[in-house]
Each structure stands twice: as C-alpha cells, then as structure tokens.
C-alpha cells in the first residue's frame, strides 16, 4: 500500500482514528484534532488517493480502504476507537467486521449503510467520477460543497468545506471511493459488529439524512443514537462543541 498521510494531535489517552467523507480530507477534523487531543491521541487520515496521501498502487474497493485504515491503526498502536464521517463511517463498519481486533468502538457520524442500498443512489455515486473529470476539482467542489452544511451555516464554513474538497479530491482515488460507496450495502453485516457504537447525525443533514443513521443504529447491537441540533451533514464541523461532547461522553463510557 502506498503511503497514507495522517495529521496527529495529543500525547496520551486512547487512540482515536478519524476517517473523512468522500469529498474531504484530514482537514475536516480540525475541530477534533484541536479539542479532543486534550483527552486522547487523535489521528486523522487522508484516504489513499486523497489530499497529501499517495495514489494507491491499483484500484481499491471497500475492503481495500478498510485494510488501509487497519494499517494506520497498526502503525500507531494495537487498536483504536474509529470515528467515521459519511463515507468514512462506511469504511469504519467494514473495518470493524474485517478487523474486529483493531476496533475498540465506532462513532458513525452522518453516515449510512452505503449507496448500494438504492439503485438511484448507486448510479448517482458512480457518475461522480466523470463529473470530477469534466469539471475539475475546484468547480466540482463549488457545486457539491455547499450542500454539506445546513442552510444556517455561516459563509466561512461553506467556504471551508469547498476549499477542503477542492484540495482533497482527484482521480483515480475519488473514482475508487465512489465505486466502493456505490457497491456498498452494509445492512447484512451490521449485526456482526461487536464493538460498541455511537451513531450521530445532524438534524439538518440532507445528504445522508436522519433515516440513514437510524438504519445504522437499528442494525447494530451495542449502540447509542444521538441527534446534533442545528447541524447539516458536516455536524463535526458545524457544531463542533456539541459533537465533541457526545464523542467524549461515548469514550468515557466505553473506556471506563
């Protein structure tokens, strides 16, 4: 596997690995790297083929992305709590079923069981690579970025989401990610997750939405489900104090 770039913060406590959404990078977790590092060791990756990470040696499916995340955990410790936003949550679930010994708990934020649960969603996801190729990263980000936050989000957050996406996405990595997401239907494997989980969703998320998070919460055995008020799809960025409080509460419960 080619080199995977990570941002790190914190010197002590449990290990928390943060996996970003399909149009993002480690930059999405700036609020978590800043605040949660007082309580744990926080690592946020740029997925293979994204931002500062090298392009993968060949095509990656969902198993391949999960195995890459497993490699990051092994290089930093024996196991980790895994926070996945959107597509990152899909990777996190596969990581938990494929490498259960590496996952202490899951935090699935504004995520879903994958786009393979719906034919139209899967087709739309598969079309994204061609859209990126046609538009280029900046125009692609300007089209998609504003949808990731609520209609109440400040202009600077919208701009940050667009800038993060523009600096993160490129082919072929984004194309591999889109195909992995389009092919994913995690519903049959949710019951195999043994790690305790926190499912979090912004109440104004119009991308994956509350119902998709409810599917995750209903399919997992040991789970808590919470709503973050006044937040869209990027709840961890739009309402970081509320989001971080839930994460710390979860970590306190599962590590005591």
ChimeraX commands (.cxc) that place a marker at each C-alpha (Angstrom):
marker #1 position 0.00,0.00,0.00 radius 0.5
marker #1 position 1.26,3.48,-0.85 radius 0.5
marker #1 position 1.98,5.99,1.89 radius 0.5
marker #1 position -1.01,7.34,3.81 radius 0.5
marker #1 position -0.72,10.83,5.26 radius 0.5
marker #1 position -2.09,11.48,8.75 radius 0.5
marker #1 position -2.47,14.52,10.98 radius 0.5
marker #1 position -1.85,13.82,14.66 radius 0.5
marker #1 position -2.59,15.60,17.94 radius 0.5
marker #1 position -2.47,14.59,21.58 radius 0.5
marker #1 position 0.14,12.69,23.53 radius 0.5
marker #1 position -1.84,10.45,25.88 radius 0.5
marker #1 position -5.07,8.55,26.27 radius 0.5
marker #1 position -6.98,6.23,23.94 radius 0.5
marker #1 position -6.29,6.29,20.19 radius 0.5
marker #1 position -9.00,7.86,18.02 radius 0.5
marker #1 position -8.73,7.37,14.25 radius 0.5
marker #1 position -10.81,9.80,12.16 radius 0.5
marker #1 position -11.94,8.81,8.65 radius 0.5
marker #1 position -13.28,11.62,6.47 radius 0.5
marker #1 position -16.12,11.73,3.95 radius 0.5
marker #1 position -15.82,11.03,0.26 radius 0.5
marker #1 position -15.22,14.66,-0.69 radius 0.5
marker #1 position -12.91,15.60,2.13 radius 0.5
marker #1 position -9.60,15.06,3.91 radius 0.5
marker #1 position -7.97,15.20,7.33 radius 0.5
marker #1 position -8.67,18.95,7.28 radius 0.5
marker #1 position -12.31,18.11,8.08 radius 0.5
marker #1 position -11.27,17.10,11.58 radius 0.5
marker #1 position -9.52,20.31,12.63 radius 0.5
marker #1 position -12.08,20.86,15.43 radius 0.5
marker #1 position -11.50,17.34,16.74 radius 0.5
marker #1 position -7.71,17.45,16.46 radius 0.5
marker #1 position -7.81,20.70,18.43 radius 0.5
marker #1 position -10.27,19.91,21.21 radius 0.5
marker #1 position -10.22,16.14,21.64 radius 0.5
marker #1 position -6.43,15.96,21.79 radius 0.5
marker #1 position -6.63,17.05,25.41 radius 0.5
marker #1 position -8.28,13.72,26.17 radius 0.5
marker #1 position -6.91,11.24,23.63 radius 0.5
marker #1 position -4.47,10.71,20.80 radius 0.5
marker #1 position -6.26,11.84,17.63 radius 0.5
marker #1 position -5.21,10.72,14.16 radius 0.5
marker #1 position -6.99,11.92,11.02 radius 0.5
marker #1 position -6.07,10.38,7.67 radius 0.5
marker #1 position -6.10,11.49,4.09 radius 0.5
marker #1 position -7.53,8.37,2.48 radius 0.5
marker #1 position -5.38,6.71,-0.20 radius 0.5
marker #1 position -5.54,8.87,-3.33 radius 0.5
marker #1 position -6.71,11.96,-1.42 radius 0.5
marker #1 position -5.01,15.23,-0.48 radius 0.5
marker #1 position -1.47,14.53,0.80 radius 0.5
marker #1 position -1.72,10.73,0.56 radius 0.5
marker #1 position -0.14,8.95,-2.38 radius 0.5
marker #1 position -2.30,7.46,-5.10 radius 0.5
marker #1 position -2.93,3.75,-4.47 radius 0.5
marker #1 position -0.92,1.23,-6.46 radius 0.5
marker #1 position -4.12,-0.10,-8.03 radius 0.5
marker #1 position -7.90,0.05,-7.68 radius 0.5
marker #1 position -9.23,-0.10,-4.12 radius 0.5
marker #1 position -12.63,-1.49,-3.13 radius 0.5
marker #1 position -14.20,-1.05,0.31 radius 0.5
marker #1 position -12.10,-3.88,1.71 radius 0.5
marker #1 position -9.01,-2.16,0.38 radius 0.5
marker #1 position -9.83,1.13,2.07 radius 0.5
marker #1 position -10.64,-0.73,5.30 radius 0.5
marker #1 position -7.33,-2.59,5.12 radius 0.5
marker #1 position -5.51,0.72,4.60 radius 0.5
marker #1 position -7.19,2.09,7.73 radius 0.5
marker #1 position -6.17,-1.07,9.58 radius 0.5
marker #1 position -2.60,-0.38,8.57 radius 0.5
marker #1 position -2.80,3.11,10.07 radius 0.5
marker #1 position -4.05,1.70,13.36 radius 0.5
marker #1 position -1.30,-0.92,13.48 radius 0.5
marker #1 position 1.36,1.73,12.86 radius 0.5
marker #1 position 0.14,3.78,15.84 radius 0.5
marker #1 position -0.98,1.19,18.37 radius 0.5
marker #1 position -2.73,-2.11,18.95 radius 0.5
marker #1 position -6.31,-0.85,18.49 radius 0.5
marker #1 position -8.34,2.34,18.17 radius 0.5
marker #1 position -11.72,3.95,18.53 radius 0.5
marker #1 position -12.78,4.82,14.97 radius 0.5
marker #1 position -14.72,7.96,14.05 radius 0.5
marker #1 position -16.08,7.88,10.51 radius 0.5
marker #1 position -17.97,10.70,8.83 radius 0.5
marker #1 position -20.27,9.70,5.93 radius 0.5
marker #1 position -18.15,7.51,3.60 radius 0.5
marker #1 position -15.65,7.28,6.45 radius 0.5
marker #1 position -18.37,5.64,8.51 radius 0.5
marker #1 position -18.94,3.05,5.79 radius 0.5
marker #1 position -15.22,2.25,5.86 radius 0.5
marker #1 position -15.34,2.12,9.66 radius 0.5
marker #1 position -18.10,-0.51,9.70 radius 0.5
marker #1 position -16.23,-2.70,7.21 radius 0.5
marker #1 position -13.07,-2.21,9.28 radius 0.5
marker #1 position -14.97,-3.38,12.37 radius 0.5
marker #1 position -16.21,-6.56,10.69 radius 0.5
marker #1 position -12.99,-7.28,8.80 radius 0.5
marker #1 position -10.54,-6.42,11.62 radius 0.5
marker #1 position -12.57,-6.63,14.84 radius 0.5
marker #1 position -9.45,-6.91,17.00 radius 0.5
marker #1 position -8.36,-3.42,15.89 radius 0.5
marker #1 position -11.61,-1.58,16.66 radius 0.5
marker #1 position -12.38,-0.67,20.28 radius 0.5
marker #1 position -15.54,1.25,19.35 radius 0.5
marker #1 position -17.22,3.06,16.47 radius 0.5
marker #1 position -18.52,6.60,16.12 radius 0.5
marker #1 position -20.55,6.83,12.91 radius 0.5
marker #1 position -21.35,10.42,12.04 radius 0.5
marker #1 position -23.87,11.41,9.35 radius 0.5
marker #1 position -23.23,8.09,7.70 radius 0.5
marker #1 position -25.20,5.34,6.01 radius 0.5
marker #1 position -25.15,1.67,5.07 radius 0.5
marker #1 position -23.75,2.66,1.66 radius 0.5
marker #1 position -25.18,3.85,-1.64 radius 0.5
marker #1 position -25.73,0.26,-2.76 radius 0.5
marker #1 position -28.94,0.21,-0.74 radius 0.5
marker #1 position -30.68,2.15,-3.53 radius 0.5
marker #1 position -30.18,1.81,-7.30 radius 0.5
marker #1 position -30.64,5.52,-7.98 radius 0.5
marker #1 position -28.17,6.50,-5.26 radius 0.5
marker #1 position -25.66,3.98,-6.55 radius 0.5
marker #1 position -25.97,5.32,-10.11 radius 0.5
marker #1 position -25.55,8.87,-8.89 radius 0.5
marker #1 position -22.47,7.93,-6.92 radius 0.5
marker #1 position -20.91,6.17,-9.91 radius 0.5
marker #1 position -21.49,9.27,-12.07 radius 0.5
marker #1 position -19.39,11.45,-9.79 radius 0.5
marker #1 position -16.00,10.41,-11.15 radius 0.5
marker #1 position -16.93,11.61,-14.64 radius 0.5
marker #1 position -18.29,14.83,-13.13 radius 0.5
marker #1 position -14.98,15.44,-11.37 radius 0.5
marker #1 position -13.05,14.67,-14.56 radius 0.5
marker #1 position -15.18,17.12,-16.54 radius 0.5
marker #1 position -15.36,19.97,-14.05 radius 0.5
marker #1 position -12.03,19.78,-12.29 radius 0.5
marker #1 position -11.62,19.79,-8.51 radius 0.5
marker #1 position -12.45,23.44,-7.81 radius 0.5
marker #1 position -15.65,23.63,-9.87 radius 0.5
marker #1 position -16.67,20.20,-8.60 radius 0.5
marker #1 position -16.22,21.39,-5.02 radius 0.5
marker #1 position -18.15,24.61,-5.63 radius 0.5
marker #1 position -21.07,22.55,-6.92 radius 0.5
marker #1 position -21.08,19.97,-4.12 radius 0.5
marker #1 position -19.52,21.62,-1.08 radius 0.5
marker #1 position -22.38,23.95,-0.07 radius 0.5
marker #1 position -24.78,21.00,0.23 radius 0.5
marker #1 position -22.73,19.53,3.05 radius 0.5
marker #1 position -23.75,22.12,5.64 radius 0.5
marker #1 position -27.14,23.35,6.77 radius 0.5
marker #1 position -28.90,26.39,5.38 radius 0.5
marker #1 position -27.96,28.16,8.63 radius 0.5
marker #1 position -24.22,27.61,8.29 radius 0.5
marker #1 position -22.00,30.71,8.26 radius 0.5
marker #1 position -20.41,31.67,4.95 radius 0.5
marker #1 position -16.91,30.91,6.23 radius 0.5
marker #1 position -17.88,27.29,6.94 radius 0.5
marker #1 position -19.31,26.89,3.45 radius 0.5
marker #1 position -16.08,28.31,2.03 radius 0.5
marker #1 position -14.01,25.98,4.19 radius 0.5
marker #1 position -15.99,22.94,3.04 radius 0.5
marker #1 position -15.46,23.94,-0.60 radius 0.5
marker #1 position -11.75,24.59,-0.07 radius 0.5
marker #1 position -11.28,21.28,1.74 radius 0.5
marker #1 position -12.96,19.37,-1.06 radius 0.5
marker #1 position -11.06,21.20,-3.79 radius 0.5
marker #1 position -7.77,20.38,-2.09 radius 0.5
marker #1 position -8.67,16.77,-1.40 radius 0.5
marker #1 position -10.29,15.12,-4.41 radius 0.5
marker #1 position -8.57,13.83,-7.52 radius 0.5
marker #1 position -8.70,10.84,-9.81 radius 0.5
marker #1 position -8.23,7.93,-9.63 radius 0.5
marker #1 position -8.69,7.87,-5.83 radius 0.5
marker #1 position -12.07,9.60,-5.83 radius 0.5
marker #1 position -13.30,7.24,-8.53 radius 0.5
marker #1 position -12.28,4.20,-6.48 radius 0.5
marker #1 position -14.04,5.68,-3.46 radius 0.5
marker #1 position -17.23,6.41,-5.41 radius 0.5
marker #1 position -17.34,2.86,-6.79 radius 0.5
marker #1 position -16.72,1.43,-3.31 radius 0.5
marker #1 position -19.56,3.52,-1.93 radius 0.5
marker #1 position -21.89,2.65,-4.82 radius 0.5
marker #1 position -21.30,-1.07,-4.30 radius 0.5
marker #1 position -21.73,-0.95,-0.53 radius 0.5
marker #1 position -24.78,-2.25,1.29 radius 0.5
marker #1 position -23.72,-2.83,4.87 radius 0.5
marker #1 position -27.12,-3.79,6.23 radius 0.5
marker #1 position -26.41,-7.57,6.30 radius 0.5
marker #1 position -23.16,-7.13,8.25 radius 0.5
marker #1 position -24.24,-4.60,10.88 radius 0.5
marker #1 position -25.26,-7.40,13.23 radius 0.5
marker #1 position -21.71,-8.79,13.05 radius 0.5
marker #1 position -20.17,-5.64,14.55 radius 0.5
marker #1 position -19.06,-6.50,18.08 radius 0.5
marker #1 position -17.67,-3.08,19.02 radius 0.5
marker #1 position -19.93,-0.63,20.87 radius 0.5
marker #1 position -21.07,2.23,18.65 radius 0.5
marker #1 position -22.29,5.79,18.81 radius 0.5
marker #1 position -24.38,6.92,15.83 radius 0.5
marker #1 position -24.52,10.70,15.40 radius 0.5
marker #1 position -26.48,12.75,12.88 radius 0.5
marker #1 position -27.08,16.44,12.31 radius 0.5
marker #1 position -30.78,17.24,12.46 radius 0.5
marker #1 position -30.50,19.26,9.24 radius 0.5
marker #1 position -28.47,16.70,7.27 radius 0.5
marker #1 position -29.97,16.49,3.78 radius 0.5
marker #1 position -27.17,14.38,2.25 radius 0.5
marker #1 position -27.43,11.04,4.04 radius 0.5
marker #1 position -30.08,12.17,6.49 radius 0.5
marker #1 position -31.55,11.04,9.77 radius 0.5
marker #1 position -33.23,7.93,8.34 radius 0.5
marker #1 position -29.93,6.51,7.08 radius 0.5
marker #1 position -28.41,6.95,10.54 radius 0.5
marker #1 position -31.43,5.26,12.07 radius 0.5
marker #1 position -30.79,2.23,9.86 radius 0.5
marker #1 position -27.27,2.00,11.27 radius 0.5
marker #1 position -28.42,2.45,14.85 radius 0.5
marker #1 position -31.16,-0.16,14.43 radius 0.5
marker #1 position -28.83,-2.73,12.89 radius 0.5
marker #1 position -26.01,-2.51,15.42 radius 0.5
marker #1 position -26.19,-4.44,18.69 radius 0.5
marker #1 position -24.48,-2.17,21.20 radius 0.5
marker #1 position -25.33,1.34,20.11 radius 0.5
marker #1 position -26.43,4.78,21.21 radius 0.5
marker #1 position -28.07,7.19,18.77 radius 0.5
marker #1 position -27.97,10.97,19.12 radius 0.5
marker #1 position -29.02,13.99,17.09 radius 0.5
marker #1 position -26.85,17.10,16.85 radius 0.5
marker #1 position -29.08,20.15,16.72 radius 0.5
marker #1 position -28.59,22.88,14.10 radius 0.5
marker #1 position -26.14,20.85,12.02 radius 0.5
marker #1 position -26.09,19.59,8.46 radius 0.5
marker #1 position -24.05,16.72,7.00 radius 0.5
marker #1 position -20.79,18.03,8.47 radius 0.5
marker #1 position -22.04,18.02,12.06 radius 0.5
marker #1 position -18.50,17.65,13.41 radius 0.5
marker #1 position -17.57,20.96,11.77 radius 0.5
marker #1 position -20.84,22.89,12.00 radius 0.5
marker #1 position -21.48,22.19,15.70 radius 0.5
marker #1 position -18.08,21.03,16.96 radius 0.5
marker #1 position -18.69,21.70,20.65 radius 0.5
marker #1 position -21.90,19.64,20.70 radius 0.5
marker #1 position -20.36,16.94,18.53 radius 0.5
marker #1 position -17.19,16.69,20.60 radius 0.5
marker #1 position -19.19,16.48,23.82 radius 0.5
marker #1 position -21.00,13.40,22.51 radius 0.5
marker #1 position -17.72,11.83,21.39 radius 0.5
marker #1 position -16.13,12.40,24.80 radius 0.5
marker #1 position -19.20,11.02,26.54 radius 0.5
marker #1 position -19.01,7.90,24.38 radius 0.5
marker #1 position -15.29,7.44,25.03 radius 0.5
marker #1 position -15.84,7.91,28.76 radius 0.5
marker #1 position -18.49,5.16,28.77 radius 0.5
marker #1 position -16.60,2.62,26.66 radius 0.5
marker #1 position -13.17,3.10,28.29 radius 0.5
marker #1 position -14.13,3.16,31.95 radius 0.5
marker link #1:1,2 radius 0.2
marker link #1:2,3 radius 0.2
marker link #1:3,4 radius 0.2
marker link #1:4,5 radius 0.2
marker link #1:5,6 radius 0.2
marker link #1:6,7 radius 0.2
marker link #1:7,8 radius 0.2
marker link #1:8,9 radius 0.2
marker link #1:9,10 radius 0.2
marker link #1:10,11 radius 0.2
marker link #1:11,12 radius 0.2
marker link #1:12,13 radius 0.2
marker link #1:13,14 radius 0.2
marker link #1:14,15 radius 0.2
marker link #1:15,16 radius 0.2
marker link #1:16,17 radius 0.2
marker link #1:17,18 radius 0.2
marker link #1:18,19 radius 0.2
marker link #1:19,20 radius 0.2
marker link #1:20,21 radius 0.2
marker link #1:21,22 radius 0.2
marker link #1:22,23 radius 0.2
marker link #1:23,24 radius 0.2
marker link #1:24,25 radius 0.2
marker link #1:25,26 radius 0.2
marker link #1:26,27 radius 0.2
marker link #1:27,28 radius 0.2
marker link #1:28,29 radius 0.2
marker link #1:29,30 radius 0.2
marker link #1:30,31 radius 0.2
marker link #1:31,32 radius 0.2
marker link #1:32,33 radius 0.2
marker link #1:33,34 radius 0.2
marker link #1:34,35 radius 0.2
marker link #1:35,36 radius 0.2
marker link #1:36,37 radius 0.2
marker link #1:37,38 radius 0.2
marker link #1:38,39 radius 0.2
marker link #1:39,40 radius 0.2
marker link #1:40,41 radius 0.2
marker link #1:41,42 radius 0.2
marker link #1:42,43 radius 0.2
marker link #1:43,44 radius 0.2
marker link #1:44,45 radius 0.2
marker link #1:45,46 radius 0.2
marker link #1:46,47 radius 0.2
marker link #1:47,48 radius 0.2
marker link #1:48,49 radius 0.2
marker link #1:49,50 radius 0.2
marker link #1:50,51 radius 0.2
marker link #1:51,52 radius 0.2
marker link #1:52,53 radius 0.2
marker link #1:53,54 radius 0.2
marker link #1:54,55 radius 0.2
marker link #1:55,56 radius 0.2
marker link #1:56,57 radius 0.2
marker link #1:57,58 radius 0.2
marker link #1:58,59 radius 0.2
marker link #1:59,60 radius 0.2
marker link #1:60,61 radius 0.2
marker link #1:61,62 radius 0.2
marker link #1:62,63 radius 0.2
marker link #1:63,64 radius 0.2
marker link #1:64,65 radius 0.2
marker link #1:65,66 radius 0.2
marker link #1:66,67 radius 0.2
marker link #1:67,68 radius 0.2
marker link #1:68,69 radius 0.2
marker link #1:69,70 radius 0.2
marker link #1:70,71 radius 0.2
marker link #1:71,72 radius 0.2
marker link #1:72,73 radius 0.2
marker link #1:73,74 radius 0.2
marker link #1:74,75 radius 0.2
marker link #1:75,76 radius 0.2
marker link #1:76,77 radius 0.2
marker link #1:77,78 radius 0.2
marker link #1:78,79 radius 0.2
marker link #1:79,80 radius 0.2
marker link #1:80,81 radius 0.2
marker link #1:81,82 radius 0.2
marker link #1:82,83 radius 0.2
marker link #1:83,84 radius 0.2
marker link #1:84,85 radius 0.2
marker link #1:85,86 radius 0.2
marker link #1:86,87 radius 0.2
marker link #1:87,88 radius 0.2
marker link #1:88,89 radius 0.2
marker link #1:89,90 radius 0.2
marker link #1:90,91 radius 0.2
marker link #1:91,92 radius 0.2
marker link #1:92,93 radius 0.2
marker link #1:93,94 radius 0.2
marker link #1:94,95 radius 0.2
marker link #1:95,96 radius 0.2
marker link #1:96,97 radius 0.2
marker link #1:97,98 radius 0.2
marker link #1:98,99 radius 0.2
marker link #1:99,100 radius 0.2
marker link #1:100,101 radius 0.2
marker link #1:101,102 radius 0.2
marker link #1:102,103 radius 0.2
marker link #1:103,104 radius 0.2
marker link #1:104,105 radius 0.2
marker link #1:105,106 radius 0.2
marker link #1:106,107 radius 0.2
marker link #1:107,108 radius 0.2
marker link #1:108,109 radius 0.2
marker link #1:109,110 radius 0.2
marker link #1:110,111 radius 0.2
marker link #1:111,112 radius 0.2
marker link #1:112,113 radius 0.2
marker link #1:113,114 radius 0.2
marker link #1:114,115 radius 0.2
marker link #1:115,116 radius 0.2
marker link #1:116,117 radius 0.2
marker link #1:117,118 radius 0.2
marker link #1:118,119 radius 0.2
marker link #1:119,120 radius 0.2
marker link #1:120,121 radius 0.2
marker link #1:121,122 radius 0.2
marker link #1:122,123 radius 0.2
marker link #1:123,124 radius 0.2
marker link #1:124,125 radius 0.2
marker link #1:125,126 radius 0.2
marker link #1:126,127 radius 0.2
marker link #1:127,128 radius 0.2
marker link #1:128,129 radius 0.2
marker link #1:129,130 radius 0.2
marker link #1:130,131 radius 0.2
marker link #1:131,132 radius 0.2
marker link #1:132,133 radius 0.2
marker link #1:133,134 radius 0.2
marker link #1:134,135 radius 0.2
marker link #1:135,136 radius 0.2
marker link #1:136,137 radius 0.2
marker link #1:137,138 radius 0.2
marker link #1:138,139 radius 0.2
marker link #1:139,140 radius 0.2
marker link #1:140,141 radius 0.2
marker link #1:141,142 radius 0.2
marker link #1:142,143 radius 0.2
marker link #1:143,144 radius 0.2
marker link #1:144,145 radius 0.2
marker link #1:145,146 radius 0.2
marker link #1:146,147 radius 0.2
marker link #1:147,148 radius 0.2
marker link #1:148,149 radius 0.2
marker link #1:149,150 radius 0.2
marker link #1:150,151 radius 0.2
marker link #1:151,152 radius 0.2
marker link #1:152,153 radius 0.2
marker link #1:153,154 radius 0.2
marker link #1:154,155 radius 0.2
marker link #1:155,156 radius 0.2
marker link #1:156,157 radius 0.2
marker link #1:157,158 radius 0.2
marker link #1:158,159 radius 0.2
marker link #1:159,160 radius 0.2
marker link #1:160,161 radius 0.2
marker link #1:161,162 radius 0.2
marker link #1:162,163 radius 0.2
marker link #1:163,164 radius 0.2
marker link #1:164,165 radius 0.2
marker link #1:165,166 radius 0.2
marker link #1:166,167 radius 0.2
marker link #1:167,168 radius 0.2
marker link #1:168,169 radius 0.2
marker link #1:169,170 radius 0.2
marker link #1:170,171 radius 0.2
marker link #1:171,172 radius 0.2
marker link #1:172,173 radius 0.2
marker link #1:173,174 radius 0.2
marker link #1:174,175 radius 0.2
marker link #1:175,176 radius 0.2
marker link #1:176,177 radius 0.2
marker link #1:177,178 radius 0.2
marker link #1:178,179 radius 0.2
marker link #1:179,180 radius 0.2
marker link #1:180,181 radius 0.2
marker link #1:181,182 radius 0.2
marker link #1:182,183 radius 0.2
marker link #1:183,184 radius 0.2
marker link #1:184,185 radius 0.2
marker link #1:185,186 radius 0.2
marker link #1:186,187 radius 0.2
marker link #1:187,188 radius 0.2
marker link #1:188,189 radius 0.2
marker link #1:189,190 radius 0.2
marker link #1:190,191 radius 0.2
marker link #1:191,192 radius 0.2
marker link #1:192,193 radius 0.2
marker link #1:193,194 radius 0.2
marker link #1:194,195 radius 0.2
marker link #1:195,196 radius 0.2
marker link #1:196,197 radius 0.2
marker link #1:197,198 radius 0.2
marker link #1:198,199 radius 0.2
marker link #1:199,200 radius 0.2
marker link #1:200,201 radius 0.2
marker link #1:201,202 radius 0.2
marker link #1:202,203 radius 0.2
marker link #1:203,204 radius 0.2
marker link #1:204,205 radius 0.2
marker link #1:205,206 radius 0.2
marker link #1:206,207 radius 0.2
marker link #1:207,208 radius 0.2
marker link #1:208,209 radius 0.2
marker link #1:209,210 radius 0.2
marker link #1:210,211 radius 0.2
marker link #1:211,212 radius 0.2
marker link #1:212,213 radius 0.2
marker link #1:213,214 radius 0.2
marker link #1:214,215 radius 0.2
marker link #1:215,216 radius 0.2
marker link #1:216,217 radius 0.2
marker link #1:217,218 radius 0.2
marker link #1:218,219 radius 0.2
marker link #1:219,220 radius 0.2
marker link #1:220,221 radius 0.2
marker link #1:221,222 radius 0.2
marker link #1:222,223 radius 0.2
marker link #1:223,224 radius 0.2
marker link #1:224,225 radius 0.2
marker link #1:225,226 radius 0.2
marker link #1:226,227 radius 0.2
marker link #1:227,228 radius 0.2
marker link #1:228,229 radius 0.2
marker link #1:229,230 radius 0.2
marker link #1:230,231 radius 0.2
marker link #1:231,232 radius 0.2
marker link #1:232,233 radius 0.2
marker link #1:233,234 radius 0.2
marker link #1:234,235 radius 0.2
marker link #1:235,236 radius 0.2
marker link #1:236,237 radius 0.2
marker link #1:237,238 radius 0.2
marker link #1:238,239 radius 0.2
marker link #1:239,240 radius 0.2
marker link #1:240,241 radius 0.2
marker link #1:241,242 radius 0.2
marker link #1:242,243 radius 0.2
marker link #1:243,244 radius 0.2
marker link #1:244,245 radius 0.2
marker link #1:245,246 radius 0.2
marker link #1:246,247 radius 0.2
marker link #1:247,248 radius 0.2
marker link #1:248,249 radius 0.2
marker link #1:249,250 radius 0.2
marker link #1:250,251 radius 0.2
marker link #1:251,252 radius 0.2
marker link #1:252,253 radius 0.2
marker link #1:253,254 radius 0.2
marker link #1:254,255 radius 0.2
marker link #1:255,256 radius 0.2
view
